[in-house]
Amino acid sequence: MTPANPPVAELADRPGDGAWARATAAWLRAAAAALGLPHLAFTPATEIDQYERYTTWLAADYAGELVYLVREEQQEARRDPRHLLESARCVCTVAVSYLHPAPDPVVDADRSAPDALRGQIARYARATDYHIVLKQRLGRLAEQLRQHLGVEVAYRACVDTAPLLERALAARAGLGFQGKNTLLITPGVGSYTVLGELLLPFELPSGQPATPHCGHCRACLDVCPTGALVGDYLLDARRCISYLTIENSAAIPRALRSQVGTWIFGCDLCQEVCPWNAAERPGDPEFRPRRDLAQPELVRLLQLGAAQFRRYVQRTALRRVGRAQLLRNVAVALGNVGTA
């Protein structure tokens, strides 16, 4: 009789379509949902079929200053998830929605800025940093899995910063499809999601790879003011407002400044017009936006000192930029809407 909790070495040899694998996958889905990871799928930890497309994109110089994508060792690591965990046999990929209605902005009774003098921050950055939230949840899921199996299980939890082609993995697992704006779109959820991965040392039932369902729609390409979407499913990061306001460390090119509008950290335009995001679906409660990150007063942001800035960005994705970068973005936004 097969033991209920076999040694982990034996688990690695189990077929991914066997009864044990199906039962473990079902347990993982239920445990993940209870931890706030309701959308989950599995794919083998093997070479990624979109890798050549990724290297072609790099060769076209579309990555700009995204040096962590260009480094040779980072490029090679993205070819195969097993570069991150040698014993990996499966990638468990998750998506969590951060879509919430924008709260009313903080208004000072003594001095309130006109709407035109308020900035815009991408939705994902208006709440607790998703890196913190997802890393904690994936870690708890892995620890619960160890307890469930009764053995030590080597794993690796990844959220955004690890060298993984996570959207390609998610699409291969059937978690969603990559839209023309290159973002992952999960039917019934949309694209306002953050992604995470859990690398595991045994096979689990693989999902069916998702194919794009954009049809003839090109709303995302047409709405992009900087022309960053240079073709279907092709992004020139150097022109993307998210890149210009976050990853770009130099001055924002003068020719693109007027198109940046009032975005001071990231951009949601290509998601706002996407038909897959038309339905209002409440996102994860932990990603409810902070009021002071909803349409902040641009002039007030210019007055933030170093200590005030640290408090303002604390535990949010805005930590990705320094104070000088944020103030640069604010100055550009004021140049687009402000008076003398």
C-alpha positions as CSV (number, residue, x, y, z in Angstrom):
1,M,0.0,0.0,0.0
2,T,1.4,3.4,-1.0
3,P,2.1,5.6,2.1
4,A,0.0,8.8,2.4
5,N,3.1,10.9,3.0
6,P,5.9,9.4,0.9
7,P,9.5,10.7,0.9
8,V,10.0,13.8,-1.2
9,A,12.4,11.9,-3.5
10,E,9.5,9.6,-4.3
11,L,7.2,12.5,-4.9
12,A,9.5,13.8,-7.6
13,D,9.0,10.6,-9.5
14,R,5.2,10.6,-9.4
15,P,3.5,11.3,-12.7
16,G,1.7,14.6,-12.9
17,D,-1.5,13.0,-14.1
18,G,-1.7,10.4,-11.3
19,A,-4.2,10.2,-8.4
20,W,-1.7,11.6,-5.9
21,A,-0.9,14.6,-8.1
22,R,-4.6,15.3,-8.8
23,A,-5.4,15.2,-5.1
24,T,-2.4,17.4,-4.2
25,A,-3.4,19.9,-6.9
26,A,-7.0,20.0,-5.5
27,W,-5.6,20.5,-2.0
28,L,-3.3,23.3,-3.2
29,R,-6.2,25.1,-4.9
30,A,-8.3,25.0,-1.7
31,A,-5.5,26.0,0.6
32,A,-4.4,28.9,-1.8
33,A,-8.0,30.2,-2.0
34,A,-8.2,30.3,1.8
35,L,-4.9,32.4,1.8
36,G,-6.2,34.9,-0.7
37,L,-4.8,33.3,-3.9
38,P,-8.0,32.3,-5.7
39,H,-6.7,32.1,-9.2
40,L,-4.1,29.3,-9.6
41,A,-2.7,27.0,-12.3
42,F,0.2,24.6,-12.9
43,T,2.7,24.2,-15.7
44,P,5.9,22.1,-15.9
45,A,9.2,23.7,-14.9
46,T,10.7,23.3,-18.3
47,E,12.1,25.5,-21.0
48,I,9.8,28.4,-21.9
49,D,8.6,28.4,-25.5
50,Q,8.5,32.2,-25.6
51,Y,12.1,32.5,-24.7
52,E,13.2,33.3,-28.3
53,R,10.6,35.9,-28.6
54,Y,12.0,37.5,-25.4
55,T,15.6,37.5,-26.8
56,T,14.4,39.0,-30.1
57,W,12.7,41.8,-28.1
58,L,15.9,42.5,-26.3
59,A,17.9,42.5,-29.5
60,A,15.5,45.2,-30.9
61,D,16.6,47.4,-27.9
62,Y,13.1,47.7,-26.7
63,A,14.2,47.2,-23.1
64,G,15.9,50.6,-22.7
65,E,17.4,50.9,-19.2
66,L,15.9,47.6,-18.0
67,V,19.5,46.4,-17.5
68,Y,18.4,43.4,-15.3
69,L,16.7,42.0,-18.4
70,V,19.7,42.5,-20.6
71,R,22.4,41.0,-18.4
72,E,23.6,37.7,-20.0
73,E,23.2,35.6,-16.9
74,Q,19.7,37.0,-16.3
75,Q,18.7,36.3,-19.9
76,E,19.8,32.7,-19.6
77,A,18.1,32.2,-16.2
78,R,14.8,33.2,-17.9
79,R,15.1,30.3,-20.3
80,D,14.2,27.7,-17.7
81,P,12.7,28.0,-14.2
82,R,15.1,25.3,-13.0
83,H,17.8,27.9,-13.0
84,L,16.1,29.2,-9.9
85,L,15.4,25.8,-8.3
86,E,17.3,22.9,-9.7
87,S,14.9,20.3,-8.3
88,A,11.8,22.2,-9.7
89,R,9.3,20.0,-11.6
90,C,6.3,22.3,-11.5
91,V,5.5,26.0,-11.5
92,C,2.4,26.9,-9.5
93,T,1.4,30.4,-10.8
94,V,-1.2,32.7,-9.2
95,A,-3.0,35.9,-10.0
96,V,-4.5,38.3,-7.5
97,S,-6.8,41.2,-8.5
98,Y,-6.0,44.7,-7.2
99,L,-9.0,46.4,-8.9
100,H,-10.9,48.7,-6.6
101,P,-12.8,51.9,-7.2
102,A,-10.6,55.0,-6.7
103,P,-11.4,56.6,-3.3
104,D,-12.1,60.2,-3.0
105,P,-8.8,62.1,-2.8
106,V,-7.7,63.7,0.5
107,V,-8.9,67.3,0.5
108,D,-7.5,70.0,2.7
109,A,-10.3,72.2,3.9
110,D,-7.9,75.2,4.0
111,R,-6.3,74.6,0.7
112,S,-7.4,72.2,-2.0
113,A,-5.9,71.9,-5.4
114,P,-8.0,72.1,-8.5
115,D,-8.6,68.7,-10.2
116,A,-6.3,69.7,-13.0
117,L,-3.4,70.0,-10.5
118,R,-3.7,66.4,-9.2
119,G,-1.5,63.5,-10.3
120,Q,-2.3,59.9,-11.2
121,I,-0.7,56.8,-9.8
122,A,-1.2,53.4,-11.3
123,R,-3.8,51.3,-9.5
124,Y,-1.4,48.6,-8.4
125,A,0.8,51.2,-6.5
126,R,-2.0,52.8,-4.5
127,A,-2.0,50.2,-1.7
128,T,0.3,47.9,0.2
129,D,3.3,46.7,-1.9
130,Y,2.2,43.6,-3.7
131,H,5.7,42.1,-3.4
132,I,5.2,41.9,0.4
133,V,1.6,40.6,0.2
134,L,2.2,37.8,-2.4
135,K,5.5,36.7,-1.0
136,Q,4.0,36.2,2.4
137,R,1.0,34.3,1.0
138,L,3.1,32.1,-1.2
139,G,5.4,31.4,1.7
140,R,2.5,30.4,3.9
141,L,1.1,28.2,1.2
142,A,4.4,26.4,0.9
143,E,4.7,25.8,4.6
144,Q,1.2,24.5,4.8
145,L,2.0,22.1,1.9
146,R,5.0,20.8,3.9
147,Q,2.8,20.2,6.9
148,H,0.1,18.5,4.6
149,L,2.7,16.2,3.0
150,G,4.6,15.6,6.3
151,V,8.0,16.0,4.6
152,E,10.4,18.8,3.9
153,V,9.7,20.2,0.4
154,A,12.2,22.4,-1.4
155,Y,10.5,25.4,-2.9
156,R,11.0,28.9,-4.3
157,A,8.5,31.7,-4.0
158,C,8.8,34.4,-6.7
159,V,7.1,37.7,-7.1
160,D,8.1,39.9,-10.1
161,T,11.7,40.4,-9.2
162,A,13.0,36.9,-9.9
163,P,14.3,36.1,-13.4
164,L,11.2,34.4,-14.7
165,L,9.1,35.0,-17.7
166,E,6.0,35.0,-15.5
167,R,3.4,36.1,-18.0
168,A,4.5,33.4,-20.4
169,L,4.4,30.8,-17.7
170,A,1.0,31.9,-16.6
171,A,-0.4,31.7,-20.1
172,R,1.2,28.3,-20.6
173,A,-0.5,27.2,-17.4
174,G,-3.9,28.4,-18.7
175,L,-4.2,31.1,-16.0
176,G,-5.0,33.7,-18.7
177,F,-3.7,34.9,-22.1
178,Q,-1.4,37.7,-23.0
179,G,-3.3,40.6,-24.6
180,K,-2.1,43.0,-27.3
181,N,-0.9,45.3,-24.5
182,T,1.4,42.3,-23.4
183,L,-0.4,42.0,-20.0
184,L,-1.9,38.8,-18.7
185,I,-5.7,38.8,-19.1
186,T,-7.6,36.3,-17.0
187,P,-11.1,35.7,-18.3
188,G,-13.6,36.6,-15.5
189,V,-11.0,38.7,-13.7
190,G,-9.3,41.0,-16.3
191,S,-5.8,42.3,-16.3
192,Y,-5.7,44.3,-13.1
193,T,-3.8,41.5,-11.4
194,V,-0.4,40.9,-9.8
195,L,1.4,37.6,-10.4
196,G,3.4,35.2,-8.3
197,E,4.9,31.8,-8.6
198,L,5.8,28.8,-6.4
199,L,8.4,26.4,-7.8
200,L,7.8,22.9,-6.5
201,P,9.9,19.6,-6.8
202,F,7.1,17.4,-8.1
203,E,4.7,17.3,-11.1
204,L,1.1,18.5,-10.9
205,P,-1.6,18.4,-13.5
206,S,-0.8,21.0,-16.2
207,G,-3.4,23.5,-17.4
208,Q,-4.1,24.0,-21.1
209,P,-2.1,26.9,-22.7
210,A,-4.2,29.9,-23.2
211,T,-4.4,31.6,-26.6
212,P,-5.1,35.3,-27.1
213,H,-8.7,36.4,-27.4
214,C,-8.2,40.0,-28.5
215,G,-9.6,39.5,-32.0
216,H,-9.6,42.7,-34.1
217,C,-9.7,45.0,-31.0
218,R,-6.9,47.5,-30.9
219,A,-8.2,49.8,-28.2
220,C,-5.0,49.5,-26.1
221,L,-2.8,50.4,-29.1
222,D,-4.9,53.4,-30.1
223,V,-5.2,54.9,-26.6
224,C,-1.4,54.9,-25.8
225,P,-0.4,58.5,-26.1
226,T,3.3,57.8,-26.5
227,G,2.9,55.0,-29.1
228,A,4.7,52.5,-26.9
229,L,2.6,49.6,-28.3
230,V,4.4,49.4,-31.7
231,G,2.5,46.4,-32.8
232,D,0.1,43.7,-31.6
233,Y,1.7,42.1,-28.5
234,L,4.8,44.2,-28.9
235,L,5.8,46.9,-26.4
236,D,8.7,49.4,-26.8
237,A,9.4,50.0,-23.2
238,R,11.4,53.1,-23.9
239,R,8.2,54.9,-24.8
240,C,5.9,53.4,-22.2
241,I,4.7,55.9,-19.5
242,S,5.3,53.3,-16.8
243,Y,8.9,52.9,-17.9
244,L,9.4,56.6,-18.3
245,T,8.1,57.4,-14.8
246,I,9.6,54.4,-12.9
247,E,12.5,52.6,-14.7
248,N,14.0,55.6,-16.5
249,S,16.6,57.3,-14.3
250,A,17.4,60.1,-16.7
251,A,15.3,63.1,-17.7
252,I,12.0,62.2,-19.5
253,P,12.6,62.9,-23.2
254,R,11.3,66.3,-24.1
255,A,9.4,65.0,-27.1
256,L,7.4,62.6,-24.8
257,R,6.7,64.9,-21.9
258,S,3.4,66.3,-23.1
259,Q,2.1,62.8,-23.7
260,V,2.8,61.7,-20.1
261,G,-0.1,63.9,-18.9
262,T,-0.5,63.8,-15.1
263,W,0.8,60.2,-14.6
264,I,3.5,60.4,-11.9
265,F,4.0,56.7,-11.3
266,G,3.0,54.1,-13.9
267,C,0.1,54.2,-16.2
268,D,-3.3,52.3,-16.6
269,L,-4.5,53.7,-19.9
270,C,-4.2,50.5,-21.9
271,Q,-6.1,48.6,-19.1
272,E,-8.8,51.3,-18.7
273,V,-10.0,50.8,-22.3
274,C,-9.6,47.0,-22.4
275,P,-13.1,45.3,-22.9
276,W,-11.9,42.4,-20.6
277,N,-11.8,45.0,-17.7
278,A,-15.3,46.3,-18.4
279,A,-17.0,44.5,-15.5
280,E,-16.6,45.8,-12.0
281,R,-15.1,43.0,-9.9
282,P,-14.0,43.7,-6.3
283,G,-10.3,43.0,-5.9
284,D,-8.3,41.7,-2.9
285,P,-9.2,43.6,0.3
286,E,-5.5,44.0,1.1
287,F,-5.1,46.0,-2.1
288,R,-7.7,48.6,-1.2
289,P,-6.1,52.0,-2.2
290,R,-4.9,54.5,0.3
291,R,-6.8,57.9,0.0
292,D,-3.5,59.9,0.0
293,L,-2.4,57.9,-3.1
294,A,-5.6,58.8,-5.0
295,Q,-5.1,61.9,-7.2
296,P,-2.4,63.5,-4.9
297,E,-1.9,67.2,-5.1
298,L,1.1,67.8,-7.3
299,V,2.3,71.0,-5.7
300,R,2.1,69.4,-2.2
301,L,4.2,66.5,-3.5
302,L,6.9,69.0,-4.6
303,Q,7.1,70.1,-1.0
304,L,7.8,66.7,0.5
305,G,11.1,66.6,2.4
306,A,13.2,63.4,2.5
307,A,11.6,62.1,5.7
308,Q,8.1,62.9,4.5
309,F,8.8,61.1,1.2
310,R,9.9,58.0,3.1
311,R,6.7,58.0,5.1
312,Y,4.6,58.6,1.9
313,V,6.0,55.6,0.0
314,Q,6.4,53.3,3.0
315,R,5.2,49.7,2.2
316,T,4.0,50.7,-1.2
317,A,5.4,50.0,-4.7
318,L,6.3,53.6,-4.9
319,R,9.5,52.7,-3.1
320,R,10.7,51.6,-6.5
321,V,11.6,55.3,-7.3
322,G,13.6,57.7,-5.3
323,R,12.5,61.2,-4.2
324,A,14.3,62.9,-7.1
325,Q,12.6,60.7,-9.7
326,L,9.1,61.2,-8.2
327,L,9.7,65.0,-8.1
328,R,10.9,64.9,-11.7
329,N,7.6,63.2,-12.7
330,V,5.6,65.7,-10.7
331,A,7.4,68.6,-12.4
332,V,6.5,67.1,-15.8
333,A,2.9,66.6,-14.8
334,L,2.7,70.3,-13.6
335,G,4.3,71.3,-16.9
336,N,1.4,69.6,-18.7
337,V,-1.5,71.1,-16.7
338,G,-0.2,73.9,-14.4
339,T,-0.2,77.6,-14.7
340,A,2.8,79.8,-14.3
